[in-house]
């Protein structure tokens, strides 16, 4: 059971790193504009080797930004709850930290999914010759990692795994 918690936390840490990288970089999509290639992310767009801040307030981009930030915050809080589930405090005797971490990972995974799907809907309507780039793909990989983290911690919670029970089984 102890390995489920470790595997869940490993997936969560990798997923959180990928969320941050995906949200911060400006390679969510690439397209051709006036005969040259351009790329853009959630915060900036780049054309002809110059990058500009996105000043237009487009609802799809704002929703994608908000869901990606929410996902990163939920993933970080889940990691903290998962780390605390290794410790056994008497104040938290009736509170399953593994269960709380698993639920927050599901929230993180769902908000990433909503953010990336809203980006897909927006881009499909606005541009003709475009394709997703590596930042967007990292967002989907991060969603899978947080989903697997939620599954592993949920399995651990179902088995009653916490630090004390794992030590007594050794």
C-alpha positions as CSV (number, residue, x, y, z in Angstrom):
1,X,0.0,0.0,0.0
2,X,2.9,2.3,0.7
3,X,4.0,2.1,-2.9
4,X,0.5,3.4,-4.0
5,X,1.0,6.6,-2.0
6,X,4.6,7.0,-3.3
7,X,3.5,6.4,-6.9
8,X,0.6,8.8,-6.5
9,X,2.8,11.5,-5.2
10,X,5.4,10.9,-7.9
11,X,2.7,11.3,-10.6
12,X,1.4,14.4,-8.8
13,X,4.8,16.1,-8.6
14,X,5.5,15.4,-12.3
15,X,2.0,16.5,-13.2
16,X,2.3,19.8,-11.3
17,X,5.6,20.6,-13.0
18,X,4.0,19.9,-16.3
19,X,1.1,22.2,-15.4
20,X,3.4,25.0,-14.6
21,X,5.5,24.6,-17.7
22,X,2.4,24.3,-19.9
23,X,0.7,27.3,-18.4
24,X,3.8,29.6,-18.5
25,X,5.1,28.9,-22.0
26,X,3.8,30.4,-25.2
27,X,3.7,27.4,-27.5
28,X,0.1,26.3,-27.2
29,X,-0.5,26.7,-30.9
30,X,1.3,27.4,-34.1
31,X,-0.1,28.9,-37.3
32,X,0.8,30.7,-40.5
33,X,0.1,34.4,-40.6
34,X,1.1,36.6,-43.6
35,X,3.4,33.9,-44.9
36,X,5.4,33.4,-41.7
37,X,5.0,31.1,-38.8
38,X,3.6,32.4,-35.5
39,X,2.9,30.8,-32.1
40,X,1.0,31.8,-29.1
41,X,0.4,30.7,-25.5
42,X,-2.0,31.7,-22.8
43,X,-0.2,35.0,-22.1
44,X,1.7,36.0,-25.2
45,X,1.8,35.6,-29.0
46,X,4.9,35.7,-31.1
47,X,5.2,36.7,-34.8
48,X,8.4,37.3,-36.7
49,X,10.6,36.5,-33.7
50,X,8.9,39.2,-31.6
51,X,6.6,38.5,-28.7
52,X,3.6,40.6,-27.6
53,X,1.3,40.4,-24.6
54,X,-2.2,39.4,-25.3
55,X,-4.3,42.4,-24.5
56,X,-7.6,41.2,-26.0
57,X,-9.9,39.8,-23.4
58,X,-11.3,36.8,-25.1
59,X,-13.6,34.6,-23.0
60,X,-12.1,31.3,-24.1
61,X,-8.6,32.4,-23.4
62,X,-9.6,33.8,-20.0
63,X,-11.4,30.5,-19.2
64,X,-8.4,28.5,-20.2
65,X,-6.1,30.6,-18.1
66,X,-8.4,30.4,-15.1
67,X,-8.8,26.6,-15.3
68,X,-5.1,26.0,-15.7
69,X,-4.3,28.2,-12.7
70,X,-7.0,26.5,-10.7
71,X,-5.6,23.2,-11.7
72,X,-2.1,24.1,-10.6
73,X,-3.3,25.3,-7.2
74,X,-5.4,22.2,-6.7
75,X,-2.5,20.0,-7.7
76,X,-0.2,21.8,-5.3
77,X,-2.7,21.5,-2.4
78,X,-3.1,17.8,-3.2
79,X,0.6,17.2,-3.1
80,X,0.7,18.8,0.4
81,X,-2.3,16.7,1.5
82,X,-0.6,13.6,0.1
83,X,2.7,14.3,1.9
84,X,0.7,14.8,5.1
85,X,-0.9,11.5,4.6
86,X,2.4,9.9,5.3
87,X,2.5,11.4,8.7
88,X,0.2,10.2,11.4
89,X,-1.1,13.1,13.6
90,X,-3.6,12.4,16.3
91,X,-5.5,15.6,15.5
92,X,-6.4,14.1,12.1
93,X,-7.5,10.7,13.3
94,X,-10.9,10.7,11.6
95,X,-9.8,12.7,8.5
96,X,-8.5,10.7,5.5
97,X,-5.8,12.8,3.9
98,X,-5.4,10.3,1.1
99,X,-9.0,10.7,0.3
100,X,-8.8,14.5,0.4
101,X,-5.7,14.4,-1.9
102,X,-7.4,12.0,-4.3
103,X,-10.5,14.3,-4.5
104,X,-8.3,17.4,-5.1
105,X,-6.4,15.5,-7.8
106,X,-9.7,14.7,-9.5
107,X,-10.6,18.4,-9.3
108,X,-7.2,19.3,-10.8
109,X,-7.6,16.8,-13.6
110,X,-11.1,18.0,-14.4
111,X,-10.2,21.7,-14.5
112,X,-7.2,20.9,-16.8
113,X,-9.6,19.0,-19.1
114,X,-12.0,21.9,-19.2
115,X,-9.3,24.4,-19.9
116,X,-7.8,22.5,-22.7
117,X,-11.1,21.7,-24.3
118,X,-12.2,25.3,-24.2
119,X,-9.0,26.3,-25.9
120,X,-9.7,23.7,-28.6
121,X,-13.2,25.1,-29.2
122,X,-11.9,28.6,-29.5
123,X,-9.0,27.8,-31.9
124,X,-11.3,25.7,-34.1
125,X,-13.5,28.7,-34.8
126,X,-10.8,31.4,-35.2
127,X,-7.9,30.0,-37.2
128,X,-7.8,27.9,-40.4
129,X,-4.2,26.7,-40.7
130,X,-3.1,26.0,-37.2
131,X,-1.9,23.1,-35.1
132,X,-1.3,22.5,-31.4
133,X,2.2,22.7,-30.1
134,X,4.2,21.1,-27.3
135,X,2.8,23.4,-24.5
136,X,-0.7,22.2,-25.2
137,X,0.4,18.6,-25.3
138,X,2.2,19.0,-22.0
139,X,-1.2,20.2,-20.6
140,X,-2.8,17.0,-21.6
141,X,0.0,14.8,-20.3
142,X,-0.2,16.7,-17.0
143,X,-3.9,16.0,-16.9
144,X,-3.2,12.3,-17.3
145,X,-0.6,12.4,-14.6
146,X,-2.9,14.0,-12.1
147,X,-5.6,11.6,-13.0
148,X,-3.3,8.6,-12.3
149,X,-2.2,10.3,-9.0
150,X,-5.9,10.5,-8.0
151,X,-6.4,6.8,-8.9
152,X,-3.4,5.7,-7.0
153,X,-4.3,7.7,-3.9
154,X,-7.9,6.5,-4.1
155,X,-6.7,2.9,-4.2
156,X,-4.5,3.6,-1.2
157,X,-7.5,5.2,0.6
158,X,-9.6,2.2,-0.1
159,X,-7.0,-0.1,1.4
160,X,-6.7,2.0,4.5
161,X,-3.2,2.9,3.8
162,X,-1.4,5.4,6.0
163,X,2.0,5.6,7.6
164,X,1.1,3.7,10.8
165,X,-0.6,0.8,9.1
166,X,2.3,0.4,6.6
167,X,4.8,0.3,9.5
168,X,2.8,-2.3,11.4
169,X,2.6,-4.6,8.3
170,X,6.3,-4.6,7.9
